[in-house]
Amino acid sequence: MVDMSLREKKAARKKEDILRSASLVIARNGYQNATMEDIAAELLMTKGSLYYYFKNKEELLYECHELILSGAMERLEALFLENLSSKEKMQKAIKIHVDLVIKEKEVFNLIGKPEQIFSEENIWKVLQKRDEYAGIFDKIINEGVAEGEFVIHQKKMARMIILGAANWVQVWYSPEGKYTKEEVEEIYAEYLLKILM
């Protein structure tokens, strides 16, 4: 039983390694120009081995999207359940989102326009996952309004402004720039929170 668990863990780790390498290759070469051969070469594996894990490039990218957003959603859901004020939750949620946008820049760039990459089979799942992700921000905003911490009438619009502004970080942020990632997270959390006050 222990061997099976270890084997499953190794397979999951290998799949995650493939997903992360694939996102780098696709970001570097462009989705249309990146081939399964390129991705396999990046991982020093055969194309056949890659097809063992993923049937095609779209499935691989879909799994990248799923991996990144699921991890972020787990962090946000845990945050929502913490015994904090809505203001503190939103500050932390913004920091989590900025962290995601900066750390996962390659995948984030790839999935900016899902309709250009995903088939009808996957597009609705991608959009549903994004709605669920945004919904966690909505829950924090609704909680804050109900408790009188936030004074806002256009709650959905406020959430779109917050996430839209935070999404733009990946366009200009550089680790060699004036601000560290943590400083950018603090600045964004401070200024974007004001939209809700």
JOFEN-V138502 format. One record per residue. N is the residue number from 1. OMEGA is omega in whole degrees, 0 to 359 (NA if undefined). Layout:
n:omega
N:OMEGA
N:OMEGA
This chain:
n:omega
1:179
2:179
3:180
4:179
5:178
6:179
7:179
8:179
9:179
10:179
11:179
12:179
13:179
14:179
15:179
16:176
17:178
18:181
19:181
20:177
21:180
22:180
23:178
24:180
25:181
26:178
27:182
28:186
29:188
30:184
31:183
32:185
33:180
34:179
35:176
36:177
37:178
38:182
39:178
40:180
41:178
42:182
43:183
44:177
45:179
46:178
47:178
48:177
49:178
50:179
51:174
52:182
53:185
54:184
55:179
56:184
57:180
58:179
59:179
60:179
61:177
62:179
63:174
64:179
65:181
66:180
67:184
68:183
69:180
70:178
71:179
72:180
73:177
74:179
75:182
76:179
77:177
78:178
79:182
80:182
81:180
82:179
83:181
84:173
85:178
86:178
87:179
88:178
89:182
90:177
91:180
92:179
93:178
94:179
95:178
96:181
97:179
98:177
99:179
100:183
101:181
102:184
103:185
104:185
105:184
106:180
107:181
108:178
109:183
110:187
111:179
112:179
113:187
114:181
115:178
116:185
117:189
118:176
119:178
120:180
121:184
122:188
123:182
124:178
125:178
126:181
127:178
128:179
129:178
130:178
131:178
132:179
133:179
134:180
135:178
136:175
137:178
138:180
139:179
140:179
141:180
142:178
143:180
144:177
145:181
146:181
147:178
148:178
149:180
150:177
151:184
152:181
153:181
154:187
155:181
156:179
157:179
158:178
159:180
160:177
161:181
162:182
163:179
164:178
165:180
166:179
167:184
168:181
169:185
170:179
171:187
172:186
173:174
174:178
175:179
176:183
177:185
178:186
179:173
180:177
181:181
182:177
183:178
184:178
185:179
186:182
187:180
188:180
189:180
190:185
191:182
192:177
193:182
194:177
195:185
196:186
197:NA
